[in-house]
Amino acid sequence: MPRPRLNQSPEWLALRGHYADVADRELRDWFGAEPQRASSMTVEAAGLVLDYSKNRLSAETIGLLVALARSRGVGERIEAMFRGERINTTEGRAVLHTALRAPRDAEVVVDGENVVPAVHAVLDRMAAFAGDVREGRWRGATGKRIRHVVNLGIGGSDLGPAMATRALSAYASRELDVRFVSNVDGADFAQATLGLDPAETLFIVCSKTFTTIETITNAHSARRWLVEGLGEDAVAKHFVAVSTNRAGVTEFGIDAGNMFEFWDWVGGRYSLPSAIGLSLMVAIGPESFRDMLAGFYAMDEHFREAPFERNLPVLLGLIGLWYDEFFGCETTAVLPYSEELARFGDYLQQLDMESNGKRVDLDGVELEWQSAPVVWGQAGTNGQHAFYQLLHQGTKLVPCDFIGFLRSNVDLGDHQRLLVANLFAQAEALAFGKTAEEVTAAGVDAELVPHRVFPGNRPSNMILADQLTPHTLGALIALYEHKVFLQAAIWGINAFDQWGVELGKVAAKQIAGELADDSPLTHDSSTNALIERYRKSQERLRHSSQ
C-alpha cells in the first residue's frame, strides 16, 4: 500500500489535533508547571548548546514530531545521503558535501570510487598554495609580495567564503586583505579594487562551469584592470581558478596548474569546505581551515548518530516545521549576537530558501503544505533598534533563532557582558512579555497601558557556544545544513536542485542583447516599454558625448 501524503498521514493528523489543544497555551504557564523545563529541553553537541525551552511546545509535541520524521523515512534518507546515493534526483547526482570534511581514513564511495583521497588531495594543494601566498613565496609578476586577494564569485561561490572570512577575522593574517566581488553591478568591482596595486593583487575566480555570467563578467573586468597596469604576461601570476572547466580556465589565461577542482556532487551553497573556500584558507591559514572542517565533521557525526530526541539539527528542523505547518508562520528571524556573524543571515537565506523553496515534491506533485520559510534577520544589538518592535508587539508571529557566544574574540571592557545581557534579555522578553497588570502596577497611566503591554508567548531557540572559533563556525553551518535537509526529507522535496534560479537568467541573456541593438521586441508591453526606455537613454548618452 502506498504511503499517504504527508498531510493525510496519521502522524500529521495527530499533530493537527495536538496543535488545537496547545495553540493558546502560554509559555508562562508551561514554565510554571515544569520546574525542569529548561534542563530537559537543552541539548549539547559539537561545542554548541541548543536551549529550545522557550518554544510553544511540550515533550509530547516533540514526541509527535519525531514520530512524523520517522514515518517519512528520515533516518533512511540521512543514510542515503551519507552513502553517496543519487538523492538529487532531478539532476541525477549524489549529494556529498559531508565528504568534503571527512577525515583522511574515511571511505565514501561514489560510483565505485572512494572520493575521500581526491578531496584531501585538493585540500593539500590548497594548503600549499595558501601557505605560499601567506608566507610570501608566491610573488606577482613584478616580484612584489601579494597583499590583496579578491574572490570573484556569486551565490555559493561568494556567500560562504565572504561570510566565513568575516566571521573568522580574528584568525586572519594581518598581512593580507581579502575582498569579495559578486554583483554584476560595476560599482561592486570598482569598490573592491579601489586603491589596490595590481602588482600586489591576486584574483581567485570561482565558477564551477567558468561560464557564470556575473562571475565571468567580473573576471574579464579584473583581467583588463590588471593588464592595463602590468601587461598581458602578468595574468598567470595574478589569477587562479576554482572550477571544473579546464578549457575555459586556460583560454582565459590561467595556468591549468593553478586550477583547483571540485565535483558535481558539491552543490554551490554547500561548497565552502571545498576549493571554493580557497580565499578563506588564504585568510585564516590551513590549520584553522582544517579546524573548521573538524567542526563540520563533528556535527555531521552527531546528526548521523544521535537519537532524534537529542539531535540538534533534527530538533531545530522539527521545531521550524511545527511553526511553519501548524501555526502558519511564514518567516524565521536569525539573530546572531555577534558582529562577526553579520553575514550569517545572508548565507542562511541561500542555504534554506534556495534549497527548500520548492512547490512540488519528488514526484512532481504540487505541495499541499508550506515549504521553506522566509529567512531574515540582523546582528544584535542593531536589530533591536530596527525590527524588534514588530517581534515584540506586532501582529505577526515570528519564531527566532538567537545565536551567541559567552566569550568574545575581542577583549574590550564590558562590551561582551552587555552584548550577552541583551541576548538573554530579548529571548526572555519575547517569551514572557509584560501583562497589563504589571504595566499598571508600574504606575503607567491607564490610557497608555495598552501601548505598554507586551503579549509575550513569542517563541525562540537559543544557540550558544563558548567562543566563535573555526571549529564552532563549522559546527554551526553544519547544524543549519542538516536542519534544512531534515525538513526537505519530511516535506518530500529535493533540497539540492535550484531550477527556480534559471528562468530569469535565461531571459536576461535575451534582453541583454536587445538592450544593445534595435531588434524588434516580442515581450509583454511592460517589458517592451522598459527596454525602449533604456535604449533611448543610451541614445541620449551617445548624442551628449559627441
C-alpha positions as CSV (number, residue, x, y, z in Angstrom):
1,M,0.0,0.0,0.0
2,P,1.5,3.4,-0.9
3,R,2.4,5.8,1.9
4,P,-0.3,8.5,2.4
5,R,0.6,12.1,1.5
6,L,2.2,14.0,4.3
7,N,-0.8,16.0,5.3
8,Q,-3.0,12.9,5.3
9,S,-0.7,10.7,7.4
10,P,-1.8,9.6,10.9
11,E,1.2,11.3,12.4
12,W,0.3,14.7,10.7
13,L,-3.3,14.4,11.8
14,A,-2.1,13.6,15.3
15,L,-0.1,16.8,15.3
16,R,-3.0,18.8,14.0
17,G,-5.2,17.6,16.9
18,H,-2.4,18.3,19.4
19,Y,-1.9,21.8,18.0
20,A,-5.6,22.5,18.7
21,D,-5.0,21.5,22.3
22,V,-1.9,23.6,22.9
23,A,-2.0,26.5,20.4
24,D,-3.3,29.0,23.0
25,R,-1.2,27.9,25.9
26,E,1.2,30.4,27.4
27,L,4.9,30.0,27.9
28,R,4.4,31.5,31.4
29,D,2.1,28.5,32.2
30,W,4.5,25.9,30.7
31,F,7.4,27.2,32.7
32,G,5.3,27.5,35.8
33,A,4.2,23.9,35.6
34,E,7.6,22.5,34.6
35,P,10.4,23.5,37.0
36,Q,12.9,21.4,35.0
37,R,11.8,22.6,31.6
38,A,15.0,24.4,30.7
39,S,17.3,21.5,31.6
40,S,15.1,18.9,29.9
41,M,14.9,21.0,26.7
42,T,18.6,21.7,26.4
43,V,20.9,19.6,24.2
44,E,24.6,19.9,23.5
45,A,26.8,18.6,20.7
46,A,29.9,19.6,18.8
47,G,30.6,22.6,21.0
48,L,27.1,24.0,20.6
49,V,24.2,24.3,23.1
50,L,20.6,24.4,22.0
51,D,18.0,25.6,24.5
52,Y,14.6,25.2,22.9
53,S,12.6,25.6,26.1
54,K,11.1,29.0,25.0
55,N,9.1,27.4,22.3
56,R,5.3,26.8,22.3
57,L,5.6,23.0,22.6
58,S,5.8,20.2,25.2
59,A,7.7,16.9,25.4
60,E,4.6,15.4,23.8
61,T,4.9,17.8,20.9
62,I,8.5,16.7,20.3
63,G,7.4,13.0,20.5
64,L,4.8,13.6,17.9
65,L,7.2,15.5,15.6
66,V,9.8,12.8,16.0
67,A,7.1,10.2,15.1
68,L,6.3,12.2,11.9
69,A,10.0,12.3,11.0
70,R,10.4,8.5,11.4
71,S,7.2,7.8,9.4
72,R,8.6,9.8,6.5
73,G,11.8,7.7,6.4
74,V,14.1,10.5,7.6
75,G,16.6,8.0,9.1
76,E,16.8,6.2,5.8
77,R,17.1,9.4,3.9
78,I,20.0,10.5,6.1
79,E,21.9,7.3,5.5
80,A,21.2,7.5,1.7
81,M,22.9,10.9,1.7
82,F,25.9,9.8,3.6
83,R,26.3,6.7,1.5
84,G,26.5,8.8,-1.7
85,E,23.2,7.7,-3.3
86,R,21.9,10.0,-6.0
87,I,19.3,11.7,-3.9
88,N,19.4,14.8,-6.1
89,T,17.0,13.0,-8.5
90,T,16.2,15.9,-10.9
91,E,19.9,16.2,-11.8
92,G,20.9,12.6,-11.2
93,R,23.7,13.5,-8.7
94,A,24.9,12.3,-5.3
95,V,24.9,14.9,-2.5
96,L,28.2,14.6,-0.6
97,H,29.2,17.9,0.9
98,T,29.7,15.7,4.0
99,A,32.6,14.0,2.2
100,L,34.4,17.4,2.0
101,R,35.0,17.3,5.7
102,A,35.5,13.6,6.3
103,P,38.9,12.5,7.8
104,R,41.6,11.0,5.6
105,D,40.9,7.5,6.7
106,A,37.2,7.7,5.9
107,E,35.6,5.9,3.0
108,V,32.8,7.5,0.9
109,V,32.1,5.6,-2.3
110,V,30.5,7.2,-5.4
111,D,30.2,5.1,-8.5
112,G,32.6,2.5,-7.0
113,E,35.3,5.0,-6.1
114,N,36.3,6.3,-2.7
115,V,36.2,10.1,-3.1
116,V,37.9,11.0,0.2
117,P,41.5,10.7,-1.2
118,A,40.7,13.1,-4.0
119,V,39.1,15.5,-1.5
120,H,42.2,15.5,0.6
121,A,44.5,15.8,-2.4
122,V,42.7,19.1,-3.3
123,L,42.9,20.3,0.3
124,D,46.6,19.6,0.4
125,R,47.1,21.6,-2.8
126,M,45.0,24.4,-1.4
127,A,47.1,24.3,1.8
128,A,50.4,24.5,-0.2
129,F,49.1,27.4,-2.2
130,A,47.7,29.3,0.8
131,G,51.0,28.8,2.6
132,D,52.9,30.2,-0.4
133,V,50.7,33.3,-0.5
134,R,50.7,33.9,3.2
135,E,54.4,33.4,3.6
136,G,55.4,35.5,0.6
137,R,56.7,32.7,-1.6
138,W,54.0,33.3,-4.3
139,R,55.0,36.6,-5.9
140,G,53.3,38.7,-8.5
141,A,54.7,39.5,-12.0
142,T,56.9,42.3,-10.7
143,G,58.3,40.2,-7.8
144,K,56.2,42.0,-5.2
145,R,54.5,40.1,-2.4
146,I,50.7,39.5,-2.7
147,R,48.9,41.7,-0.2
148,H,45.4,41.8,-1.6
149,V,43.3,38.8,-2.5
150,V,40.0,39.4,-4.4
151,N,37.5,36.5,-4.6
152,L,35.3,36.6,-7.7
153,G,32.2,34.5,-7.4
154,I,28.4,34.6,-6.8
155,G,25.9,32.6,-4.8
156,G,27.6,29.8,-3.0
157,S,30.9,30.8,-4.5
158,D,30.7,34.1,-2.7
159,L,28.3,33.9,0.3
160,G,30.1,31.1,2.1
161,P,33.7,32.4,1.8
162,A,32.6,36.0,2.4
163,M,30.6,35.1,5.5
164,A,33.2,32.9,6.9
165,T,36.1,35.3,6.2
166,R,34.3,38.0,8.2
167,A,33.2,35.5,10.9
168,L,36.8,34.3,11.4
169,S,38.5,37.7,11.1
170,A,40.1,37.2,14.5
171,Y,42.1,34.3,13.0
172,A,43.0,36.0,9.7
173,S,46.5,37.2,8.7
174,R,47.0,40.9,9.2
175,E,49.4,40.9,6.2
176,L,46.6,40.1,3.8
177,D,43.5,42.0,2.7
178,V,40.8,39.6,1.4
179,R,37.9,41.1,-0.5
180,F,34.9,39.8,-2.4
181,V,33.1,40.7,-5.6
182,S,29.8,39.1,-6.6
183,N,27.4,41.6,-8.1
184,V,27.5,42.2,-11.9
185,D,26.9,45.9,-11.0
186,G,30.2,47.5,-11.9
187,A,30.1,49.5,-8.6
188,D,30.9,46.3,-6.7
189,F,34.1,45.6,-8.7
190,A,35.1,49.3,-8.6
191,Q,34.7,49.5,-4.9
192,A,36.5,46.2,-4.2
193,T,39.6,47.3,-6.3
194,L,39.7,50.9,-5.1
195,G,43.2,51.8,-4.0
196,L,44.7,48.4,-4.8
197,D,48.1,48.0,-6.5
198,P,47.8,45.4,-9.4
199,A,51.3,44.3,-8.6
200,E,50.2,43.1,-5.1
201,T,46.8,41.8,-6.1
202,L,45.7,38.2,-6.6
203,F,42.3,37.2,-8.1
204,I,40.6,33.9,-7.3
205,V,37.9,33.2,-9.9
206,C,35.3,30.8,-8.5
207,S,32.9,29.3,-11.0
208,K,32.2,25.6,-11.4
209,T,31.4,25.9,-15.2
210,F,33.5,29.0,-15.7
211,T,30.5,30.4,-17.6
212,T,28.5,32.1,-14.7
213,I,27.7,35.4,-16.3
214,E,28.2,37.6,-13.2
215,T,31.5,36.0,-12.3
216,I,33.0,35.8,-15.8
217,T,32.0,39.4,-16.4
218,N,33.8,40.5,-13.3
219,A,36.7,38.3,-14.1
220,H,37.2,39.9,-17.5
221,S,37.0,43.3,-15.9
222,A,39.6,42.2,-13.4
223,R,41.8,40.9,-16.3
224,R,41.5,44.3,-18.1
225,W,42.3,46.1,-14.9
226,L,45.4,44.0,-14.3
227,V,46.7,44.1,-17.9
228,E,46.3,47.9,-18.1
229,G,48.6,48.1,-15.1
230,L,51.1,45.2,-15.7
231,G,50.7,43.9,-19.2
232,E,49.3,40.7,-20.7
233,D,52.1,38.4,-19.4
234,A,51.1,39.2,-15.8
235,V,47.8,37.3,-15.9
236,A,49.2,33.9,-15.0
237,K,50.8,35.3,-11.8
238,H,47.8,37.1,-10.6
239,F,44.9,34.8,-11.3
240,V,44.0,31.3,-10.1
241,A,40.7,29.5,-10.6
242,V,38.3,27.2,-8.7
243,S,36.4,25.4,-11.5
244,T,35.8,22.1,-13.3
245,N,36.2,23.7,-16.8
246,R,39.9,23.3,-17.6
247,A,39.5,24.5,-21.2
248,G,37.7,27.7,-20.2
249,V,40.3,28.4,-17.5
250,T,43.2,28.0,-19.8
251,E,41.6,30.1,-22.5
252,F,41.2,32.9,-20.0
253,G,45.0,32.8,-19.5
254,I,45.1,31.0,-16.1
255,D,47.7,28.2,-15.9
256,A,45.8,24.9,-15.5
257,G,48.2,24.0,-12.7
258,N,46.6,26.8,-10.8
259,M,43.1,25.5,-11.1
260,F,41.6,23.9,-8.0
261,E,38.9,21.4,-8.8
262,F,35.7,20.2,-7.1
263,W,32.9,17.8,-8.2
264,D,29.3,17.7,-9.4
265,W,28.2,16.2,-6.1
266,V,29.2,19.5,-4.4
267,G,26.2,22.0,-4.5
268,G,27.2,25.6,-4.6
269,R,25.5,26.5,-1.3
270,Y,27.3,23.6,0.4
271,S,30.7,24.3,-1.2
272,L,32.5,26.3,1.5
273,P,34.5,23.3,2.7
274,S,35.7,22.6,-0.9
275,A,38.1,24.5,-3.0
276,I,35.5,27.3,-3.1
277,G,36.9,28.1,0.4
278,L,40.4,28.9,-1.0
279,S,40.1,32.6,-0.2
280,L,39.1,31.7,3.3
281,M,42.1,29.4,3.7
282,V,44.4,32.1,2.4
283,A,42.9,34.4,5.0
284,I,43.0,32.2,8.1
285,G,45.6,29.6,7.2
286,P,45.4,25.8,6.5
287,E,45.4,24.9,10.2
288,S,42.4,27.0,11.1
289,F,40.6,25.8,7.9
290,R,41.1,22.2,8.9
291,D,39.8,23.1,12.4
292,M,36.7,24.4,10.8
293,L,36.3,21.1,8.8
294,A,36.6,19.2,12.1
295,G,33.7,21.3,13.4
296,F,31.6,20.4,10.3
297,Y,32.5,16.7,10.8
298,A,31.6,16.7,14.5
299,M,28.1,17.9,13.7
300,D,27.9,15.5,10.7
301,E,28.6,12.6,13.1
302,H,26.1,13.9,15.7
303,F,23.4,14.3,13.0
304,R,24.0,10.8,11.7
305,E,24.2,9.0,15.1
306,A,22.3,10.8,17.8
307,P,18.7,9.8,18.6
308,F,16.2,12.2,17.1
309,E,15.0,13.4,20.5
310,R,18.6,14.6,21.4
311,N,19.7,15.6,17.9
312,L,20.4,19.3,17.4
313,P,19.7,19.6,13.6
314,V,16.6,17.3,13.9
315,L,15.2,19.3,16.8
316,L,15.8,22.6,15.1
317,G,14.2,21.3,11.9
318,L,11.2,19.8,13.6
319,I,10.5,22.9,15.7
320,G,10.7,25.0,12.5
321,L,8.2,22.7,10.8
322,W,5.9,23.0,13.8
323,Y,5.6,26.7,13.3
324,D,5.5,26.6,9.5
325,E,2.8,24.0,9.2
326,F,0.6,24.3,12.2
327,F,1.0,27.9,13.4
328,G,1.1,29.2,9.8
329,C,4.3,31.2,10.4
330,E,5.9,32.2,7.1
331,T,9.2,33.7,8.3
332,T,12.1,32.9,10.6
333,A,14.4,35.5,12.1
334,V,18.0,34.5,12.6
335,L,19.6,36.9,15.2
336,P,23.3,36.4,15.8
337,Y,24.6,38.5,18.7
338,S,28.0,38.7,17.1
339,E,29.2,41.4,14.7
340,E,31.5,38.7,13.2
341,L,28.4,36.8,12.1
342,A,26.9,39.9,10.4
343,R,26.6,38.0,7.1
344,F,25.4,34.7,8.5
345,G,21.8,35.6,7.8
346,D,22.7,36.2,4.1
347,Y,24.4,32.8,4.0
348,L,21.4,31.1,5.5
349,Q,19.0,32.8,3.1
350,Q,20.5,30.9,0.2
351,L,21.0,27.7,2.2
352,D,17.4,27.5,3.3
353,M,15.4,29.3,0.7
354,E,17.3,28.0,-2.4
355,S,17.3,24.5,-1.0
356,N,13.7,24.2,0.2
357,G,11.9,27.0,-1.7
358,K,10.1,24.3,-3.8
359,R,6.4,23.9,-4.8
360,V,6.4,20.3,-5.9
361,D,7.5,17.1,-4.2
362,L,10.0,14.5,-5.5
363,D,7.3,13.0,-7.7
364,G,6.5,16.4,-9.3
365,V,3.2,16.7,-7.4
366,E,2.2,20.1,-6.0
367,L,2.6,20.5,-2.3
368,E,-0.4,20.9,-0.1
369,W,1.7,22.3,2.7
370,Q,4.3,25.0,3.2
371,S,7.9,24.5,2.4
372,A,10.8,26.9,3.3
373,P,10.2,29.9,5.5
374,V,11.5,33.4,4.5
375,V,14.8,33.7,6.4
376,W,15.8,37.2,7.6
377,G,17.5,39.0,10.5
378,Q,20.4,41.1,11.5
379,A,23.2,41.0,14.0
380,G,22.3,42.3,17.5
381,T,22.1,44.8,19.0
382,N,21.5,46.7,15.8
383,G,18.3,44.8,15.1
384,Q,16.8,45.8,18.4
385,H,16.7,49.4,17.1
386,A,15.2,48.3,13.8
387,F,12.6,45.5,13.7
388,Y,12.3,44.1,17.2
389,Q,9.3,46.3,17.7
390,L,7.5,44.0,15.3
391,L,8.8,40.9,17.1
392,H,7.6,42.1,20.4
393,Q,4.3,43.9,19.7
394,G,3.5,43.3,16.0
395,T,0.6,41.2,14.7
396,K,2.9,38.6,13.1
397,L,4.3,35.6,14.9
398,V,8.0,35.3,14.0
399,P,9.9,32.4,15.5
400,C,13.5,33.4,16.3
401,D,16.9,31.7,16.4
402,F,19.2,33.6,18.8
403,I,22.9,32.8,18.4
404,G,25.5,33.9,20.9
405,F,28.9,33.4,22.4
406,L,29.9,33.5,26.1
407,R,33.3,35.0,25.3
408,S,34.4,37.4,22.6
409,N,37.4,37.3,20.3
410,V,37.9,41.0,21.1
411,D,38.7,41.8,24.7
412,L,37.2,45.3,25.1
413,G,36.0,46.1,28.6
414,D,32.3,45.4,29.3
415,H,31.2,45.1,25.7
416,Q,30.7,41.3,25.7
417,R,28.9,41.3,29.0
418,L,26.5,43.9,27.8
419,L,26.0,42.0,24.5
420,V,25.2,38.8,26.2
421,A,22.9,40.6,28.6
422,N,20.9,41.9,25.6
423,L,20.9,38.4,24.0
424,F,19.4,36.7,27.1
425,A,17.0,39.6,27.9
426,Q,15.5,39.7,24.4
427,A,14.7,36.0,24.4
428,E,13.2,36.3,27.9
429,A,11.1,39.4,27.0
430,L,9.8,37.7,23.8
431,A,8.7,34.6,25.8
432,F,7.1,36.2,28.8
433,G,6.3,39.8,27.8
434,K,4.6,42.2,30.3
435,T,1.0,42.0,31.3
436,A,-1.5,44.8,31.7
437,E,-1.5,44.2,35.4
438,E,2.3,44.5,35.5
439,V,2.2,47.7,33.5
440,T,-0.5,49.2,35.7
441,A,1.4,48.2,38.8
442,A,4.4,50.2,37.5
443,G,2.3,53.4,37.6
444,V,1.6,53.8,33.9
445,D,-1.5,55.9,33.1
446,A,-4.5,53.9,32.2
447,E,-4.8,55.2,28.6
448,L,-1.2,54.2,27.9
449,V,-1.4,50.7,29.3
450,P,-2.4,49.0,26.0
451,H,0.6,50.6,24.3
452,R,3.0,49.3,27.0
453,V,1.7,45.7,27.2
454,F,4.0,43.0,25.7
455,P,1.9,39.9,24.9
456,G,4.9,37.6,25.1
457,N,4.4,34.0,24.1
458,R,6.8,34.7,21.2
459,P,8.9,31.6,20.6
460,S,12.7,31.4,20.2
461,N,15.6,29.0,20.2
462,M,18.9,29.9,21.9
463,I,22.1,28.5,20.3
464,L,25.2,29.2,22.4
465,A,28.9,28.4,22.2
466,D,31.8,29.4,24.4
467,Q,33.5,31.4,21.6
468,L,33.4,31.8,17.8
469,T,36.3,29.7,16.6
470,P,36.8,27.9,13.3
471,H,35.6,24.7,14.9
472,T,32.5,26.4,16.2
473,L,31.7,28.0,12.8
474,G,32.0,24.7,11.1
475,A,29.6,23.0,13.5
476,L,27.1,25.9,13.3
477,I,27.0,25.8,9.5
478,A,26.5,22.1,9.5
479,L,23.8,22.4,12.1
480,Y,21.8,24.5,9.7
481,E,22.7,22.4,6.6
482,H,21.2,19.3,8.3
483,K,18.2,21.2,9.6
484,V,17.4,22.2,6.0
485,F,17.9,18.6,4.9
486,L,15.7,17.2,7.7
487,Q,12.8,19.5,6.7
488,A,13.2,18.6,3.0
489,A,13.0,14.9,3.8
490,I,9.8,15.4,5.7
491,W,8.2,17.7,3.1
492,G,9.3,15.2,0.4
493,I,11.2,17.7,-1.7
494,N,14.6,17.9,-3.4
495,A,16.8,20.3,-1.4
496,F,19.7,20.1,-3.9
497,D,18.5,21.5,-7.2
498,Q,17.6,25.1,-7.9
499,W,15.7,25.3,-11.1
500,G,14.0,28.5,-9.9
501,V,17.2,30.4,-10.5
502,E,17.3,29.6,-14.2
503,L,14.3,31.2,-15.8
504,G,15.3,34.8,-15.1
505,K,18.9,34.1,-16.1
506,V,17.8,32.8,-19.5
507,A,15.5,35.8,-20.1
508,A,18.3,38.2,-19.0
509,K,20.6,36.9,-21.8
510,Q,18.0,37.6,-24.4
511,I,17.2,41.1,-23.0
512,A,20.9,41.9,-22.7
513,G,21.2,41.5,-26.5
514,E,18.1,43.6,-27.1
515,L,19.3,46.4,-24.9
516,A,22.4,46.7,-27.2
517,D,20.6,46.8,-30.5
518,D,17.3,47.9,-32.1
519,S,15.8,44.5,-32.9
520,P,12.0,44.0,-32.8
521,L,10.7,43.4,-29.3
522,T,8.3,40.5,-28.5
523,H,7.9,40.7,-24.7
524,D,4.8,41.9,-22.8
525,S,4.0,45.6,-23.1
526,S,5.6,46.5,-19.8
527,T,9.0,44.8,-20.6
528,N,9.0,46.2,-24.1
529,A,8.5,49.7,-22.7
530,L,11.3,49.3,-20.2
531,I,13.7,48.1,-22.9
532,E,12.7,51.1,-25.1
533,R,13.3,53.4,-22.2
534,Y,16.9,52.0,-21.7
535,R,17.6,52.3,-25.5
536,K,16.5,55.9,-25.5
537,S,18.7,56.7,-22.5
538,Q,21.7,55.2,-24.3
539,E,20.9,57.2,-27.4
540,R,20.8,60.4,-25.4
541,L,24.1,59.5,-23.9
542,R,25.7,58.9,-27.3
543,H,24.5,62.3,-28.5
544,S,25.7,64.1,-25.4
545,S,29.2,62.6,-25.8
546,Q,29.6,63.6,-29.5
